[in-house]
Amino acid sequence: MPQPKRYDALDGMRGVAAICVMVMHASGALGNSIIAVDLFFILSGFVIAHSYGGRVDMGLGKFMRRRLIRLYPMFLLGMALGWLSLAVAHHLGTTSISGREIAASVLTNALYLPYVAQQAIVPNLPIFPANPPAWSLFFELVANLFFLPLMISSRRFKILFVTSSFAMIIVIGVLTALGQGRIGIATNAGWDPQNVIGGLPRVFYGFGCGVLLYVFTQSGAFDGLRRIGEAISGKTWLLFLFVISIFAIVPPHGVGALYYLFAIGALCTCGIIFGSQLDPAGGVELAVCKFLGWLSYPIYCLHYPIVVLTQAFYSRVHGLPVPPYATACFLTIGMAILTTKFYEEPVRSWLARRFLERLPYRALAPVPDPAGA
């Protein structure tokens, strides 16, 4: 039985994006790396279409069970660390979130649901107060609910879905900016109740775009790039792809909403198209890509509470030779390796044996488009 192709270069891109987000939260640098979240959404749509596009008959229940087993163990560990960091911040008096709100958010967020109560008391409180980056994981799960019908829809509908979602990003961004008393386009929607509605078109665009890109890939639309990728593979072009990914995610300071739209609409999609056609050559390139992909999700889940706890420690212990952001990044990577190896993988394996039946892999076959597109 054929096994699905591994898009190792895309795994590497995902790891690079996760590291950019970690550095942003740890040091305050790379302030525009919010684009990394949109890159995650596009990559997710592409990879899920690749993994499940040939098994769309499994039904929503089985599919969502698989997605929860994939996402929830590390999500829960990140939230547990976040609740610890909130408790420490509350003890030190460095947060305005009350103990009752912390308890309420624990009960809500543990169920993978956003916490939106008491926002008038604490303005701009993230919908996941203990671990704010988890907002995107919630929207990722929302997008997964629409994967099966989107996958079996016509190519014309997929294009309409993606373009209308992109248009809604702009519309909601303009309306949000007007609500803030300015003219422009607000970006970085989804993380708090004031802009949470903007998370829907953001994830629908990214996830739908990834699905659409995969469908085009399967139809042979990028075969020309495949030949180019084969010709240049192993000649440091993988490193070039990573560098381009970083520049797409982290533009110079002062670049605003128009660059954000250009990045998610063109740069990220082109990077994924090229990365999907590039096979890492040699053991080192392949190992780097696999390692970065393996660590990307745990780094994303764990880094924020580790940053908060590290900063709390440094506020009480002075004169340490290593800056707090370096310590936080080092601890995050180390903990990501340990928890993935000794916690997440064993737990996921047990849950899969307990709750999943093995599904055969079937390559996604070209299907005539009923819309003629």
C-alpha positions, 0 to 999 in steps of 0.5 A, a space after each residue: 500500500 503506498 504511503 503518503 509523500 512527506 513534504 519535509 521542506 514544509 515541515 522545516 518552514 513550520 519550525 522556522 515560523 514557530 521559532 520566530 513567534 517564540 523569539 517575538 514573545 521572548 524578546 519583543 523583537 520580530 514584532 511583525 511575526 504575527 504573519 507566522 500564524 497565517 503561515 501556520 493556517 495555510 500549512 495546516 490546510 495543505 498538510 491536512 488535505 494531503 493526509 486526509 484528502 483521500 479519506 473524506 468518507 471517514 465522517 466528521 466524527 472520526 476526523 475530529 477525533 483524530 484532530 483532537 488526539 493530535 492537538 489536545 495533549 500538548 495544548 493541555 500541557 501548554 495551558 497547564 504551564 500557563 495556569 502556573 504562570 498566571 498563578 505566579 503573576 497573580 502572587 507577584 501582583 504583576 497581573 490585573 486578572 483576579 483569582 476568580 477570573 483565572 479559575 473561570 478561564 481554567 474551566 473554559 480553556 481546558 475544554 478548548 473554548 475561549 474565555 470571554 467573560 468579564 471583559 469589561 473588568 479587564 480590557 483586552 484580556 486574551 481569550 486564552 489568558 493563560 496561554 494567549 497563542 492558543 487562540 490560533 489553535 482554537 480557530 484551527 479546530 474550527 476550520 477543521 470542522 469545515 474541512 470535509 465539505 470544503 475538500 469535496 467541493 468544486 475547485 470553483 467553490 474553493 477559489 470563491 471561499 478563499 477569495 471571499 475570506 481574504 476580502 472579509 479580512 480586509 472588511 473587518 480590518 477596516 471596520 475594526 480600525 474605524 472602531 479604534 478611531 483611525 483610518 486603515 486596516 487593523 491586523 492580528 485579529 482573533 486573540 481577544 474579544 474585541 477582535 475575535 470575529 476577525 479570527 474567522 476569515 483569517 483562519 478560513 482564508 489560510 486553511 482554505 488557501 492551503 487546501 486549494 494549493 494542495 488540490 492544484 499541486 495534485 493536478 500537476 499545476 506546479 510540475 514545472 517547479 518540481 523539475 526546478 526543485 529537483 535540479 537545485 535540491 541539495 544546493 543550499 536552496 533549502 536554506 534560501 527557502 528558510 531565509 525567505 520564510 523569515 523575511 516574509 514573516 518578519 518584515 522591517 519595522 514600520 511596514 503596515 497592513 498592506 504588507 501583511 495582506 501582501 505577505 499572506 496573499 502572495 509571499 506565504 503562498 509562493 513559499 509553500 508552493 515552492 517548498 512543496 516541490 523541493 525535496 531536501 537532499 542529503 541526510 543533514 538537510 532532511 534531518 534539519 527539516 524533520 527536527 524543525 517540524 517535529 518541534 514546531 507544535 510543542 514550541 508554539 504551545 509551550 513558549 509563552 508560559 515559559 517566557 512569563 515564568 522566566 521573566 518572573 524568575 529574573 524579576 527576583 534574581 538579579 545579575 544573571 549572565 544570560 539575558 531572560 529571552 535567551 534563557 526562555 528560548 533555551 528552556 522552551 526548546 529543551 522542554 519541547 524535546 523532552 515533553 514531546 518524547 516522553 509525554 506527547 508521543 506516548 499519550 497520543 499513541 495510547 489515545 490512538 490505540 484506544 479510540 481510533 481505527 486504522 484508516 487505509 491511505 488512498 492517494 487523492 485521485 483527480 476528480 472531474 469538477 462539477 462546476 467546470 472550473 
